[in-house]
Amino acid sequence: MIGELGAGKTVLTKGLASGLGIKQTVNSPTFVVIKIYHALKAKSSKLKALTLVHIDAYRLKSGEELLAIGALDYFGQPNTVTVIEWADRVKNILPKNTKFIYLKNLANGQREIKHSFDL
């Protein structure tokens, strides 16, 4: 996700976590950079468990810093959804199939959300 402060990146992540069935409180990992949440899926689902990896790259200076703390271990893993706030700061290390969501505050108090499937 890419957007200015207060654009709703963490709020969107909370909604995603809720939709995935995660019961833990989700908040911004600004100071710890990565938080991991686990959800157990319903018995009718083929998945037994699902992991949400929530990354906040706001304090990072480069994608290499994110690699150094082990983020690559989560990219492309089965049953894992990785959400990165401030993804533009680490764009150079993201997988080619990364989906970008752009959030913007509008003058009328509304938010604009756009997505891109291209790097």
Secondary structure, DSSP 8 states (H G I E B T S, - for coil): -EE-TTSSHHHHHHHHHHHTT--S-----TTTSEEEEEEE--TTSS-SEEEEEEEE-TT-SSHHHHHHTTGGGTTT-TTEEEEEETGGGSGGGS-TT--EEEEEE-TTS-EEEEEES--
